[in-house]
Amino acid sequence: MAQIHGDCDPQFEALKALFQKNLDSKAEIGASITVNLGGKNIVDLYGGFTDEACTQPWEADTIVGV
């Protein structure tokens, strides 16, 4: 099971479970998601790795090109 870190409002536990499932499926090596509602981050999760060798963990401040 992939380790995920961060905060998640209890009403968004289903989203957290989907995030966990996505990382566990190995569809992605690592990922993060933030949901901001009314100026407040209610979901701020990250997990997995930044490299294919799975040696560099995804951190809260990992920069991603969009």
Jmol script that loads the backbone (N, CA, C; Angstrom):
load data "model"
ATOM      1  N   MET A   1       0.849  -1.182   0.000  1.00  0.00           N
ATOM      2  CA  MET A   1       0.000   0.000   0.000  1.00  0.00           C
ATOM      3  C   MET A   1       0.894   1.244   0.000  1.00  0.00           C
ATOM      4  N   ALA A   2       0.622   2.146  -0.923  1.00  0.00           N
ATOM      5  CA  ALA A   2       1.373   3.396  -1.006  1.00  0.00           C
ATOM      6  C   ALA A   2       1.066   4.266   0.209  1.00  0.00           C
ATOM      7  N   GLN A   3       2.085   4.961   0.678  1.00  0.00           N
ATOM      8  CA  GLN A   3       1.871   5.875   1.799  1.00  0.00           C
ATOM      9  C   GLN A   3       1.410   7.220   1.259  1.00  0.00           C
ATOM     10  N   ILE A   4       0.335   7.730   1.846  1.00  0.00           N
ATOM     11  CA  ILE A   4      -0.108   9.076   1.508  1.00  0.00           C
ATOM     12  C   ILE A   4       0.001   9.928   2.758  1.00  0.00           C
ATOM     13  N   HIS A   5       0.228  11.210   2.529  1.00  0.00           N
ATOM     14  CA  HIS A   5       0.426  12.157   3.617  1.00  0.00           C
ATOM     15  C   HIS A   5      -0.451  13.373   3.361  1.00  0.00           C
ATOM     16  N   GLY A   6      -0.626  14.164   4.385  1.00  0.00           N
ATOM     17  CA  GLY A   6      -1.361  15.407   4.247  1.00  0.00           C
ATOM     18  C   GLY A   6      -2.648  15.404   5.045  1.00  0.00           C
ATOM     19  N   ASP A   7      -3.493  16.354   4.702  1.00  0.00           N
ATOM     20  CA  ASP A   7      -4.741  16.570   5.435  1.00  0.00           C
ATOM     21  C   ASP A   7      -5.940  16.387   4.515  1.00  0.00           C
ATOM     22  N   CYS A   8      -7.033  15.919   5.123  1.00  0.00           N
ATOM     23  CA  CYS A   8      -8.262  15.708   4.364  1.00  0.00           C
ATOM     24  C   CYS A   8      -9.453  15.891   5.294  1.00  0.00           C
ATOM     25  N   ASP A   9     -10.333  16.817   4.940  1.00  0.00           N
ATOM     26  CA  ASP A   9     -11.564  17.014   5.690  1.00  0.00           C
ATOM     27  C   ASP A   9     -12.353  15.705   5.663  1.00  0.00           C
ATOM     28  N   PRO A  10     -12.943  15.308   6.789  1.00  0.00           N
ATOM     29  CA  PRO A  10     -13.677  14.037   6.855  1.00  0.00           C
ATOM     30  C   PRO A  10     -14.752  13.869   5.778  1.00  0.00           C
ATOM     31  N   GLN A  11     -15.364  14.950   5.323  1.00  0.00           N
ATOM     32  CA  GLN A  11     -16.408  14.809   4.308  1.00  0.00           C
ATOM     33  C   GLN A  11     -15.830  14.442   2.935  1.00  0.00           C
ATOM     34  N   PHE A  12     -14.504  14.448   2.799  1.00  0.00           N
ATOM     35  CA  PHE A  12     -13.862  14.090   1.538  1.00  0.00           C
ATOM     36  C   PHE A  12     -13.071  12.790   1.645  1.00  0.00           C
ATOM     37  N   GLU A  13     -13.443  11.931   2.574  1.00  0.00           N
ATOM     38  CA  GLU A  13     -12.760  10.645   2.751  1.00  0.00           C
ATOM     39  C   GLU A  13     -12.865   9.769   1.500  1.00  0.00           C
ATOM     40  N   ALA A  14     -13.956   9.898   0.752  1.00  0.00           N
ATOM     41  CA  ALA A  14     -14.099   9.117  -0.487  1.00  0.00           C
ATOM     42  C   ALA A  14     -13.036   9.536  -1.503  1.00  0.00           C
ATOM     43  N   LEU A  15     -12.737  10.821  -1.574  1.00  0.00           N
ATOM     44  CA  LEU A  15     -11.683  11.307  -2.463  1.00  0.00           C
ATOM     45  C   LEU A  15     -10.322  10.782  -2.010  1.00  0.00           C
ATOM     46  N   LYS A  16     -10.093  10.780  -0.710  1.00  0.00           N
ATOM     47  CA  LYS A  16      -8.840  10.244  -0.164  1.00  0.00           C
ATOM     48  C   LYS A  16      -8.696   8.764  -0.521  1.00  0.00           C
ATOM     49  N   ALA A  17      -9.780   8.019  -0.431  1.00  0.00           N
ATOM     50  CA  ALA A  17      -9.755   6.594  -0.774  1.00  0.00           C
ATOM     51  C   ALA A  17      -9.444   6.391  -2.259  1.00  0.00           C
ATOM     52  N   LEU A  18     -10.000   7.231  -3.129  1.00  0.00           N
ATOM     53  CA  LEU A  18      -9.709   7.142  -4.562  1.00  0.00           C
ATOM     54  C   LEU A  18      -8.253   7.498  -4.850  1.00  0.00           C
ATOM     55  N   PHE A  19      -7.735   8.479  -4.136  1.00  0.00           N
ATOM     56  CA  PHE A  19      -6.331   8.862  -4.281  1.00  0.00           C
ATOM     57  C   PHE A  19      -5.435   7.689  -3.888  1.00  0.00           C
ATOM     58  N   GLN A  20      -5.771   7.046  -2.776  1.00  0.00           N
ATOM     59  CA  GLN A  20      -5.021   5.874  -2.317  1.00  0.00           C
ATOM     60  C   GLN A  20      -5.088   4.759  -3.363  1.00  0.00           C
ATOM     61  N   LYS A  21      -6.284   4.512  -3.888  1.00  0.00           N
ATOM     62  CA  LYS A  21      -6.472   3.453  -4.886  1.00  0.00           C
ATOM     63  C   LYS A  21      -5.645   3.736  -6.138  1.00  0.00           C
ATOM     64  N   ASN A  22      -5.600   4.995  -6.559  1.00  0.00           N
ATOM     65  CA  ASN A  22      -4.822   5.381  -7.731  1.00  0.00           C
ATOM     66  C   ASN A  22      -3.338   5.085  -7.524  1.00  0.00           C
ATOM     67  N   LEU A  23      -2.793   5.459  -6.383  1.00  0.00           N
ATOM     68  CA  LEU A  23      -1.377   5.192  -6.123  1.00  0.00           C
ATOM     69  C   LEU A  23      -1.114   3.700  -5.983  1.00  0.00           C
ATOM     70  N   ASP A  24      -2.008   2.987  -5.342  1.00  0.00           N
ATOM     71  CA  ASP A  24      -1.834   1.540  -5.167  1.00  0.00           C
ATOM     72  C   ASP A  24      -1.877   0.794  -6.501  1.00  0.00           C
ATOM     73  N   SER A  25      -2.620   1.320  -7.468  1.00  0.00           N
ATOM     74  CA  SER A  25      -2.747   0.664  -8.775  1.00  0.00           C
ATOM     75  C   SER A  25      -1.488   0.810  -9.621  1.00  0.00           C
ATOM     76  N   LYS A  26      -0.582   1.668  -9.171  1.00  0.00           N
ATOM     77  CA  LYS A  26       0.662   1.953  -9.906  1.00  0.00           C
ATOM     78  C   LYS A  26       0.392   2.656 -11.237  1.00  0.00           C
ATOM     79  N   ALA A  27      -0.807   3.213 -11.397  1.00  0.00           N
ATOM     80  CA  ALA A  27      -1.111   3.996 -12.589  1.00  0.00           C
ATOM     81  C   ALA A  27      -0.216   5.230 -12.645  1.00  0.00           C
ATOM     82  N   GLU A  28       0.179   5.710 -11.472  1.00  0.00           N
ATOM     83  CA  GLU A  28       1.102   6.829 -11.356  1.00  0.00           C
ATOM     84  C   GLU A  28       2.140   6.474 -10.301  1.00  0.00           C
ATOM     85  N   ILE A  29       3.351   6.983 -10.470  1.00  0.00           N
ATOM     86  CA  ILE A  29       4.416   6.739  -9.494  1.00  0.00           C
ATOM     87  C   ILE A  29       4.159   7.564  -8.239  1.00  0.00           C
ATOM     88  N   GLY A  30       3.708   8.793  -8.447  1.00  0.00           N
ATOM     89  CA  GLY A  30       3.423   9.692  -7.334  1.00  0.00           C
ATOM     90  C   GLY A  30       2.446  10.756  -7.786  1.00  0.00           C
ATOM     91  N   ALA A  31       1.833  11.413  -6.822  1.00  0.00           N
ATOM     92  CA  ALA A  31       0.831  12.419  -7.162  1.00  0.00           C
ATOM     93  C   ALA A  31       0.524  13.279  -5.947  1.00  0.00           C
ATOM     94  N   SER A  32      -0.165  14.372  -6.223  1.00  0.00           N
ATOM     95  CA  SER A  32      -0.680  15.215  -5.148  1.00  0.00           C
ATOM     96  C   SER A  32      -2.002  15.812  -5.611  1.00  0.00           C
ATOM     97  N   ILE A  33      -2.801  16.200  -4.646  1.00  0.00           N
ATOM     98  CA  ILE A  33      -4.077  16.847  -4.958  1.00  0.00           C
ATOM     99  C   ILE A  33      -4.410  17.821  -3.838  1.00  0.00           C
ATOM    100  N   THR A  34      -4.871  18.999  -4.241  1.00  0.00           N
ATOM    101  CA  THR A  34      -5.326  19.997  -3.282  1.00  0.00           C
ATOM    102  C   THR A  34      -6.692  20.486  -3.734  1.00  0.00           C
ATOM    103  N   VAL A  35      -7.618  20.558  -2.802  1.00  0.00           N
ATOM    104  CA  VAL A  35      -8.942  21.116  -3.060  1.00  0.00           C
ATOM    105  C   VAL A  35      -9.111  22.298  -2.121  1.00  0.00           C
ATOM    106  N   ASN A  36      -9.355  23.471  -2.713  1.00  0.00           N
ATOM    107  CA  ASN A  36      -9.540  24.690  -1.945  1.00  0.00           C
ATOM    108  C   ASN A  36     -10.989  25.116  -2.091  1.00  0.00           C
ATOM    109  N   LEU A  37     -11.657  25.298  -0.973  1.00  0.00           N
ATOM    110  CA  LEU A  37     -13.062  25.689  -0.969  1.00  0.00           C
ATOM    111  C   LEU A  37     -13.224  26.882  -0.046  1.00  0.00           C
ATOM    112  N   GLY A  38     -13.690  27.973  -0.588  1.00  0.00           N
ATOM    113  CA  GLY A  38     -13.888  29.168   0.217  1.00  0.00           C
ATOM    114  C   GLY A  38     -12.600  29.714   0.812  1.00  0.00           C
ATOM    115  N   GLY A  39     -11.487  29.535   0.090  1.00  0.00           N
ATOM    116  CA  GLY A  39     -10.210  30.048   0.563  1.00  0.00           C
ATOM    117  C   GLY A  39      -9.499  29.156   1.567  1.00  0.00           C
ATOM    118  N   LYS A  40     -10.040  27.968   1.809  1.00  0.00           N
ATOM    119  CA  LYS A  40      -9.439  27.041   2.769  1.00  0.00           C
ATOM    120  C   LYS A  40      -9.131  25.720   2.072  1.00  0.00           C
ATOM    121  N   ASN A  41      -7.910  25.219   2.272  1.00  0.00           N
ATOM    122  CA  ASN A  41      -7.562  23.904   1.733  1.00  0.00           C
ATOM    123  C   ASN A  41      -8.264  22.837   2.560  1.00  0.00           C
ATOM    124  N   ILE A  42      -9.204  22.138   1.937  1.00  0.00           N
ATOM    125  CA  ILE A  42      -9.935  21.097   2.658  1.00  0.00           C
ATOM    126  C   ILE A  42      -9.389  19.706   2.337  1.00  0.00           C
ATOM    127  N   VAL A  43      -8.648  19.613   1.234  1.00  0.00           N
ATOM    128  CA  VAL A  43      -7.918  18.392   0.884  1.00  0.00           C
ATOM    129  C   VAL A  43      -6.532  18.830   0.433  1.00  0.00           C
ATOM    130  N   ASP A  44      -5.512  18.234   1.008  1.00  0.00           N
ATOM    131  CA  ASP A  44      -4.127  18.520   0.632  1.00  0.00           C
ATOM    132  C   ASP A  44      -3.334  17.234   0.844  1.00  0.00           C
ATOM    133  N   LEU A  45      -3.330  16.372  -0.168  1.00  0.00           N
ATOM    134  CA  LEU A  45      -2.741  15.039  -0.056  1.00  0.00           C
ATOM    135  C   LEU A  45      -1.609  14.858  -1.056  1.00  0.00           C
ATOM    136  N   TYR A  46      -0.638  14.034  -0.695  1.00  0.00           N
ATOM    137  CA  TYR A  46       0.453  13.687  -1.598  1.00  0.00           C
ATOM    138  C   TYR A  46       1.009  12.327  -1.204  1.00  0.00           C
ATOM    139  N   GLY A  47       1.624  11.670  -2.162  1.00  0.00           N
ATOM    140  CA  GLY A  47       2.212  10.372  -1.865  1.00  0.00           C
ATOM    141  C   GLY A  47       2.926   9.787  -3.057  1.00  0.00           C
ATOM    142  N   GLY A  48       3.613   8.693  -2.823  1.00  0.00           N
ATOM    143  CA  GLY A  48       4.357   8.018  -3.871  1.00  0.00           C
ATOM    144  C   GLY A  48       5.758   8.577  -4.015  1.00  0.00           C
ATOM    145  N   PHE A  49       6.261   8.519  -5.238  1.00  0.00           N
ATOM    146  CA  PHE A  49       7.642   8.893  -5.519  1.00  0.00           C
ATOM    147  C   PHE A  49       7.714   9.814  -6.728  1.00  0.00           C
ATOM    148  N   THR A  50       8.852  10.510  -6.868  1.00  0.00           N
ATOM    149  CA  THR A  50       9.059  11.408  -8.000  1.00  0.00           C
ATOM    150  C   THR A  50       9.907  10.774  -9.090  1.00  0.00           C
ATOM    151  N   ASP A  51      10.440   9.575  -8.842  1.00  0.00           N
ATOM    152  CA  ASP A  51      11.303   8.918  -9.822  1.00  0.00           C
ATOM    153  C   ASP A  51      10.885   7.462 -10.028  1.00  0.00           C
ATOM    154  N   GLU A  52      11.184   6.942 -11.206  1.00  0.00           N
ATOM    155  CA  GLU A  52      10.773   5.574 -11.544  1.00  0.00           C
ATOM    156  C   GLU A  52      11.442   4.515 -10.685  1.00  0.00           C
ATOM    157  N   ALA A  53      12.621   4.816 -10.126  1.00  0.00           N
ATOM    158  CA  ALA A  53      13.310   3.864  -9.249  1.00  0.00           C
ATOM    159  C   ALA A  53      12.683   3.832  -7.852  1.00  0.00           C
ATOM    160  N   CYS A  54      11.743   4.736  -7.610  1.00  0.00           N
ATOM    161  CA  CYS A  54      11.045   4.840  -6.315  1.00  0.00           C
ATOM    162  C   CYS A  54      12.028   5.034  -5.158  1.00  0.00           C
ATOM    163  N   THR A  55      12.971   5.964  -5.370  1.00  0.00           N
ATOM    164  CA  THR A  55      13.940   6.285  -4.322  1.00  0.00           C
ATOM    165  C   THR A  55      13.747   7.686  -3.760  1.00  0.00           C
ATOM    166  N   GLN A  56      13.019   8.543  -4.497  1.00  0.00           N
ATOM    167  CA  GLN A  56      12.796   9.922  -4.063  1.00  0.00           C
ATOM    168  C   GLN A  56      11.317  10.117  -3.728  1.00  0.00           C
ATOM    169  N   PRO A  57      10.981  10.205  -2.443  1.00  0.00           N
ATOM    170  CA  PRO A  57       9.568  10.345  -2.082  1.00  0.00           C
ATOM    171  C   PRO A  57       8.971  11.677  -2.535  1.00  0.00           C
ATOM    172  N   TRP A  58       7.709  11.612  -2.879  1.00  0.00           N
ATOM    173  CA  TRP A  58       6.947  12.821  -3.196  1.00  0.00           C
ATOM    174  C   TRP A  58       6.768  13.567  -1.883  1.00  0.00           C
ATOM    175  N   GLU A  59       7.102  14.852  -1.876  1.00  0.00           N
ATOM    176  CA  GLU A  59       7.002  15.674  -0.671  1.00  0.00           C
ATOM    177  C   GLU A  59       5.882  16.698  -0.827  1.00  0.00           C
ATOM    178  N   ALA A  60       5.557  17.353   0.258  1.00  0.00           N
ATOM    179  CA  ALA A  60       4.502  18.370   0.237  1.00  0.00           C
ATOM    180  C   ALA A  60       4.850  19.509  -0.715  1.00  0.00           C
ATOM    181  N   ASP A  61       6.145  19.766  -0.912  1.00  0.00           N
ATOM    182  CA  ASP A  61       6.565  20.882  -1.759  1.00  0.00           C
ATOM    183  C   ASP A  61       7.149  20.444  -3.103  1.00  0.00           C
ATOM    184  N   THR A  62       6.853  19.212  -3.538  1.00  0.00           N
ATOM    185  CA  THR A  62       7.328  18.748  -4.846  1.00  0.00           C
ATOM    186  C   THR A  62       6.712  19.619  -5.941  1.00  0.00           C
ATOM    187  N   ILE A  63       7.571  20.109  -6.833  1.00  0.00           N
ATOM    188  CA  ILE A  63       7.122  20.978  -7.924  1.00  0.00           C
ATOM    189  C   ILE A  63       6.780  20.115  -9.140  1.00  0.00           C
ATOM    190  N   VAL A  64       5.631  20.412  -9.747  1.00  0.00           N
ATOM    191  CA  VAL A  64       5.145  19.638 -10.890  1.00  0.00           C
ATOM    192  C   VAL A  64       4.792  20.598 -12.014  1.00  0.00           C
ATOM    193  N   GLY A  65       5.222  20.267 -13.222  1.00  0.00           N
ATOM    194  CA  GLY A  65       4.821  21.059 -14.380  1.00  0.00           C
ATOM    195  C   GLY A  65       3.377  20.743 -14.749  1.00  0.00           C
ATOM    196  N   VAL A  66       2.612  21.770 -15.029  1.00  0.00           N
ATOM    197  CA  VAL A  66       1.204  21.573 -15.378  1.00  0.00           C
ATOM    198  C   VAL A  66       0.971  22.033 -16.798  1.00  0.00           C
TER     199      VAL A  66
END
end "model"
wireframe off; spacefill off
backbone 0.3
color backbone group
